[in-house]
Amino acid sequence: MFVLQCVETFRSVDCPQGPPGIALGGGAARGLSHIGVLEKLNEGGLVFPLVAGTSTGALVAAAYASGKLDNLKRFALSIKPKTLFGWLGLLKGKSVLEERMVWDLVCDLFGGLTFEGVRRNGISLTLLACDLETGKPVFLCEGSLPDAVMASITFPGVLPPYRYGNRTLADGGITGNVPVNALKRGKAGLTVGVDVHNPKDIWIRTLNACLFATGQLGKNPKHEGRCPARWGLMNSVVRALDLIGWTLGSNNDLSALPDVLIRPPVGRFHAHQFYLAEALIKAGHVAGTEASWALRALMKNPDATPA
């Protein structure tokens, strides 16, 4: 293993041959740093035919794969603190954010786009969601791109669970925060993960306190084959806590170890700070510049570890 400031490499000599892939993890506002990482990797001539994402990482992954990264960046840089107040949906009692407002934003970016259309442009995209009823991961790679993005970014309490066909889906970070396994399912060779998790985030600390207080950490959540007739605010949040506690406490996180792990310096940012997009993207630039060098070294000599 070789450690730089923002990059760790775990390259093994028996890594399978195949196209390189990149997996973008969840982290709410911190996920905007993915934009900066991708910009610098692109400047370094690095292209990823396989792309995966979950939560905010799904939003950025979809933008990258569909050629909409610049559009997403412009929108992110336009966000102000007062913008967040316009998104609030608490008065309706269903979630923190207004679902229709978020849906409109997603459709502005990806309206009419499909996974099949993205593949015709040379990129295979997979987004990770969680089935709230079974607790299992769902790999979304067919059909409507806006629907899949909504399913992957819907964290219970923040947004209502998303009905996708006959399933009730939520944020993929519930079952695995950096979906490297989605790349391996796609037969990727070199795998890159981008992790923007921050355990010191005020909201993460609150979540951990809830898990501890409810005794859910490491407890295997029951599934009795029944779906609530209507997923309300409280029962969807409690279910998400059950599943997160199981994932964390049992080391059941489905995020496989990538060959290269990129960690942008986003430790001072909290989940709600979308209005700090410029600083977050710059943090991504720092990590992306460092990672670009390390990745070019690996691709030039796959059996070597950068020194």
Secondary structure, DSSP 8 states (H G I E B T S, - for coil): -EE-SSEEE---TT---S--EEEE---GGGGGHHHHHHHHHHHTT---SEEEEETHHHHHHHHHHTT-HHHHHHHHHT--HHHHHHHB-GGGTS-SB-HHHHHHHHHHHHTT-BHHHHHHTT-EEEEEEEETTT--EEEE-SSBHHHHHHHHH--BTTB--EEETTEEEEEGGGT-SS-HHHHHHTT-SSEEEE----TT-HHHHHHHHHHHHHT-TT------S---SS--HHHHHHHHHHHHHHHHHTT-------SEEE--S-TT--TT-GGGHHHHHHHHHHHHHHHHHHHHHHHHSTT----
